[in-house]
Amino acid sequence: MTPKTLRELLLLLDQPFDPDHLRLFMSQVTRAAERERDGLRERVPHAVKELRDAAADAERRAEEVGQIDERTRGGFIATMLSSVDADGIQDKRDRAARALAGDIAVLERRMEDARALAAQARELHDTIELGVRVLAGLGARAAAADVDAESVASIDPALRTVAGVPGHIRGVASPLDSPVRDAHAVAHHATRVLTTLRSSGRASTVGEALLDGVVSPDAGAFGQAVRSKAASAAPGLVPELDRDAMSVAEAHAEIESERSSARERARRDAEARRAAEAELDALDRD
């Protein structure tokens, strides 16, 4: 099977191998080191922009959703709006909740992408340490095995390329630090806004408020029967008997689960992307 990463190539070179393939291995090591070095440097600026854009979108949406929640959750104006179009008000709140949840999910994915890039930078540093050790040892092994001089000479250029990688990626992930912190704060605020929206519910209509004042929504079976009869007699005034929203704890748990799912999807996508890039590079080598 064709090696897919620089680390895999280096681990193979740390084992017995066919000396006739040494120059091919060195070419693959050089190209893998350059690919991983350049890919990291190119992706960080894009990740910073995508993260800042996603944070700005979520921040704007949270502000809009907070205003919608305040205007439709309680107070005289909210009651009048619900009385005129309860379904329309509820639909507006539902759409606002879905939109903000979507923006939070995108933001989580962008943060996970940024964290993955930082992790790749750390992993590449570790791989380079391995590479310098393996390639330095390989030169001695090749000379002792009486490998032809042209093959032995191919080791040093590969070693220089690998050893030079840290100088090219030093601090490469640092530009991600501040955007990640800012995005985390935005995600936390947006989560609070969405939790409040999902755990509050729209304002009652005039009819609902009157009925609630006579028979509480928490009333027993007899009370519920009275409420049902009243609602049947005046459906226009009492559009919804049960307006219970989820609790704050339930809403928060649901949102955290959605955020976790978004992060997990981002991790899977990142793994698939790296595998696809490696496969393309392997095809190019072949």
Disulfide bonds with the S-S distance in Angstrom:
none
